[in-house]
Amino acid sequence: METGHTAAADEGFDLLRNDLLLKWQRRLRIAPQQGLGVVRRAVFFALLTWLPLMVWAVLNDRLLHVEAGEPLFKHFGIHVRCLVAIPLFILAEAMAAGVLQKLVGEFRASKIVTDGQRAEFAALLAGMARLRDASLPWILVIGCTLAWIFATPVQSDSHDLAWSAAGGELGFGGWWFLYVVRPIFLVLLLGWFWRIALVILLFQRIAKLDLSLVPSHPDRCGGLGFLKKLPAMFFLVTLAVSSIIASRWMHDELYHGQTLASFKAPAAVFVVVWLGMMLSPLLLFAPRIAAMKREALLSYARLIGAHGRL
């Protein structure tokens, strides 16, 4: 009979099985007890964050007109955060979990992890599962979010909140944005940074195994060509983060005289840093593939030499 660890190795690695944030949502009946329910949760959090702001703004004539600053309608970042970024962060869970499950399972299916390494591979996945299920990372995520929220002074005359202020006092919309919208957004964003770090650590440990690579494999990667799909698992996360940045730049360009040229440097920094994060799991295998190529070229040279002498 196969052990649970062995079965887990064959099935792949579930990025969200006992994820603490998902467990909390299940206890609150926001998420279903079985499965992820990403569409249901995406709609719920989009309405929870955006609808109260809109209702308050309409009732108080802050949606299209405001005495100081721009009305809520012109703050694209708020709408994108609620209606695009937060739902995409949730929808990304299903994509990331599905892709990672298949990729990790392919190591066994393709025999890159041999039968002799089956127990070692299962132990590696079990260790990663314990790390995935740990509470400390999520406590740090929530702690960082609360520290950021409460360490930032509330200024009713700030540009981002002027649409909700009246007589020097923030209205309900401003408080809702500060203490509901921002915390939800930051927890989801920082949560994805933790999950990306977890994936990088997973592949770092896999790369240290004595993998059975094939130098003559037609994918020209020793049999690891299936990993090219890895960056795609974070596609929706990338779209969410990019949309937030783009919405802020669009607002600055339309209403604050900024030009597209002024965004070149920060855009280049974002592209380089984000690509580095997305591609780092693949780069972990580069030393092994390079060493395999060097050894294979020497072996092939010896083979051709022996053939020629014969």
C-alpha positions in Angstrom: 0.0 0.0 0.0 1.3 3.5 -0.9 1.8 6.0 1.9 0.1 9.4 1.9 3.4 11.0 1.2 3.9 8.9 -1.9 0.4 9.6 -3.2 1.0 13.3 -2.7 4.2 13.0 -4.7 2.3 11.5 -7.6 -0.5 14.0 -7.4 1.7 17.0 -7.3 1.7 19.9 -4.8 -1.4 21.8 -3.9 -0.6 25.4 -3.3 -3.8 26.2 -1.4 -5.0 23.0 0.3 -4.7 24.1 3.9 -3.8 27.8 3.2 -4.6 29.7 6.4 -6.4 32.5 4.6 -8.6 30.0 2.7 -9.4 28.2 5.9 -10.6 31.4 7.6 -12.8 32.2 4.6 -14.3 28.7 4.9 -15.1 29.2 8.5 -16.8 32.5 7.7 -18.8 30.7 4.9 -17.3 33.0 2.3 -15.6 30.0 0.6 -17.1 26.6 0.1 -16.0 23.7 2.3 -14.9 21.8 -0.8 -13.0 23.5 -3.6 -11.9 27.1 -3.9 -15.1 28.9 -5.1 -13.0 31.6 -6.7 -15.8 33.2 -8.7 -18.1 33.4 -5.7 -15.4 35.0 -3.6 -14.2 37.3 -6.3 -17.7 38.7 -6.7 -18.2 38.9 -2.9 -15.1 40.9 -2.2 -15.6 43.2 -5.3 -19.0 44.1 -4.0 -17.9 44.4 -0.4 -15.2 46.9 -1.2 -16.7 48.9 -4.1 -20.4 49.0 -3.6 -20.5 50.9 -0.2 -18.1 53.5 -1.7 -20.4 54.0 -4.7 -23.6 54.2 -2.7 -22.1 56.7 -0.2 -20.6 58.8 -3.0 -23.9 58.9 -4.9 -26.0 59.8 -1.8 -23.6 62.6 -0.9 -23.0 63.9 -4.4 -19.3 62.9 -4.4 -19.3 60.6 -7.4 -19.1 63.2 -10.2 -18.7 66.5 -8.3 -16.8 67.6 -5.3 -15.7 71.0 -4.0 -12.0 70.2 -3.5 -9.9 67.7 -5.5 -11.3 65.1 -7.9 -14.6 63.2 -7.3 -14.6 59.5 -6.7 -15.3 58.8 -10.4 -11.9 60.3 -11.4 -9.9 58.1 -8.9 -9.3 55.2 -11.3 -7.1 53.5 -8.8 -9.9 53.0 -6.3 -12.2 51.4 -8.9 -9.5 49.2 -10.4 -8.4 48.1 -6.9 -11.9 47.0 -6.0 -13.2 45.7 -9.3 -10.1 44.4 -11.0 -7.2 43.8 -8.7 -8.9 42.2 -5.7 -11.1 39.8 -7.9 -8.0 38.9 -10.0 -6.0 38.1 -6.9 -8.8 35.6 -5.9 -9.3 34.2 -9.4 -5.5 33.6 -9.7 -5.7 31.0 -6.9 -7.4 28.5 -9.2 -5.0 29.1 -12.1 -1.9 28.9 -9.9 -3.0 25.9 -8.0 -3.9 24.0 -11.2 -0.7 24.8 -13.0 1.6 24.0 -10.1 -0.2 20.7 -9.4 0.5 19.6 -13.0 4.1 20.8 -13.1 5.1 19.2 -9.9 3.4 15.9 -10.8 5.3 15.9 -14.2 8.6 15.4 -12.4 7.4 11.9 -11.5 5.4 11.2 -14.6 8.4 12.1 -16.9 10.8 10.0 -14.7 13.0 13.1 -14.1 12.5 12.1 -10.4 13.2 8.3 -10.6 11.5 5.6 -8.6 14.6 5.4 -6.4 14.0 9.1 -5.4 10.3 8.6 -4.8 10.5 8.7 -1.0 12.9 11.7 -1.0 10.6 13.6 -3.3 7.6 12.8 -1.2 9.4 13.9 1.9 10.3 17.2 0.1 6.7 17.8 -0.8 5.5 17.0 2.7 8.0 19.5 4.1 6.7 22.1 1.7 3.1 21.3 2.7 3.9 21.9 6.4 5.5 25.3 5.4 2.4 26.1 3.3 0.1 25.3 6.2 2.1 27.3 8.8 0.4 30.2 10.5 3.4 32.4 11.0 3.7 33.7 7.4 0.1 34.8 7.4 0.4 36.4 10.9 3.3 38.4 9.4 1.2 39.3 6.4 -1.6 40.6 8.6 0.8 42.3 11.0 2.5 44.2 8.1 -0.9 45.2 6.8 -2.0 46.5 10.1 1.3 48.3 10.7 1.0 50.0 7.3 -2.6 51.0 7.9 -2.3 52.4 11.4 1.2 53.9 10.9 0.0 56.0 8.1 -1.5 59.2 9.4 -5.1 60.0 8.4 -5.2 63.2 6.5 -8.6 64.3 5.2 -7.0 66.8 2.9 -4.7 64.3 1.2 -5.3 63.9 -2.5 -6.5 60.3 -2.4 -9.1 61.1 0.3 -10.2 64.6 -0.7 -13.3 63.2 -2.5 -14.7 61.9 0.8 -13.8 64.9 3.1 -16.2 67.7 4.1 -15.4 70.4 6.6 -12.0 68.8 7.4 -13.7 65.5 8.4 -13.6 62.3 6.5 -16.9 60.8 5.5 -18.0 57.2 5.6 -16.5 56.6 2.2 -13.1 57.6 3.3 -13.1 55.5 6.4 -14.4 52.5 4.4 -11.6 53.0 1.9 -8.9 53.2 4.7 -10.0 50.4 6.9 -11.8 48.0 4.6 -10.6 48.4 1.0 -6.9 48.9 1.7 -6.5 46.1 4.3 -8.3 43.6 2.0 -6.1 44.6 -0.9 -2.8 44.6 1.1 -3.5 41.2 2.6 -4.2 39.7 -0.8 -1.2 41.3 -2.3 1.2 40.4 0.4 -0.3 36.9 0.5 0.6 36.5 -3.1 4.2 37.6 -2.4 4.3 34.8 0.2 2.9 32.2 -2.2 5.5 33.3 -4.9 8.2 32.9 -2.3 6.8 29.5 -1.4 6.9 28.4 -5.1 10.5 29.6 -5.5 11.5 27.7 -2.4 9.8 24.6 -3.7 11.7 24.6 -7.0 14.9 25.4 -5.2 14.6 22.2 -3.2 13.6 20.2 -6.3 16.6 21.6 -8.2 18.9 20.2 -5.5 17.7 16.6 -6.2 19.8 14.3 -8.3 17.4 14.7 -11.2 17.5 12.3 -14.1 18.0 14.7 -17.0 18.4 13.7 -20.6 21.0 15.8 -22.5 19.6 14.7 -25.9 16.0 15.5 -25.0 14.3 17.4 -27.9 13.1 20.2 -25.6 16.8 21.1 -25.3 16.4 21.5 -21.6 17.2 18.0 -20.5 13.5 17.1 -20.2 12.5 20.2 -18.1 10.8 22.0 -21.0 7.4 21.6 -19.4 8.5 24.2 -16.8 8.1 26.9 -19.4 4.5 27.1 -18.3 5.5 28.1 -14.8 5.4 31.9 -15.3 1.9 31.6 -16.7 0.6 30.4 -13.3 1.0 34.0 -12.0 -0.5 35.6 -15.1 -3.6 37.0 -13.2 -1.4 38.3 -10.3 0.8 40.1 -12.9 -2.3 41.6 -14.5 -3.7 42.7 -11.1 -0.5 44.4 -10.0 0.0 46.0 -13.5 -3.6 47.3 -13.5 -3.1 49.1 -10.2 0.1 50.8 -11.4 -1.4 51.7 -14.8 -4.6 53.2 -13.2 -2.5 55.4 -11.0 -0.3 56.6 -13.9 -3.4 57.2 -16.0 -4.9 59.4 -13.3 -1.7 61.4 -12.9 -1.5 61.9 -16.7 -5.1 63.0 -17.1 -5.5 65.2 -14.1 -2.0 66.1 -12.9 0.0 67.0 -16.0 2.3 64.0 -16.0 3.6 62.6 -19.3 4.1 59.1 -20.5 7.9 59.8 -20.7 8.0 60.4 -16.9 6.8 56.8 -16.3 9.6 55.2 -18.3 12.1 54.7 -15.4 9.6 53.3 -12.9 8.0 51.1 -15.6 11.4 49.7 -16.5 12.2 49.0 -12.8 8.8 47.3 -12.4 9.3 45.1 -15.4 12.8 44.0 -14.4 11.9 43.3 -10.8 8.7 41.5 -11.6 10.2 39.4 -14.4 13.0 38.5 -12.0 10.4 37.2 -9.5 8.5 35.3 -12.2 11.5 33.7 -13.8 13.6 33.0 -10.7 12.1 29.4 -10.3 13.3 28.6 -13.8 16.7 30.1 -13.2 17.3 27.8 -10.3 17.7 24.9 -12.8 20.1 26.8 -15.0 23.3 25.6 -13.2 22.2 22.0 -13.4 21.3 22.3 -17.1 24.6 24.0 -17.8 26.6 21.3 -16.0 24.6 18.6 -17.8 25.5 20.2 -21.1 29.2 20.4 -20.3 29.3 16.8 -19.2 27.3 15.6 -22.2 29.5 17.4 -24.7 32.6 15.7 -23.2 30.9 12.3 -23.3 29.7 12.8 -26.8 33.2 13.9 -27.9 34.6 10.8 -26.4 32.0 8.7 -28.1 32.7 10.3 -31.6 36.4 9.9 -31.0 36.1 6.2 -30.2 33.8 5.8 -33.2 36.3 7.5 -35.5 39.2 5.3 -34.2 37.2 2.2 -34.8 
